Amino acid sequence: AYLVVFHILFVLFVWTYWKSVFTLPVQPGKKYHMSCADQERYESEERPEVQRQILAEIARKLPVYTRTGSG
């Protein structure tokens, strides 16, 4: 029984390793890139706390949605 469980887990490990190593990376879509104006605004700011605030504003506009455990 231990050998059966071991070999099943081993095959799953090898398969996921193979997929992760030999799958080509994919670039994120254009909707996830910073606009030129936001990027210039971020790069021109020198204070780290203001840069964090700019990034937080940009992140709020991203099309990413989360769900709670209850739906």
Secondary structure, DSSP 4 states (H G I P E B T S, - for coil): -HHHHHHHHHHHHHHHHHHHHHSPP-PPPGGGSPPHHHHHHHHH---HHHHHHHHHHHHHTSS-----TT-
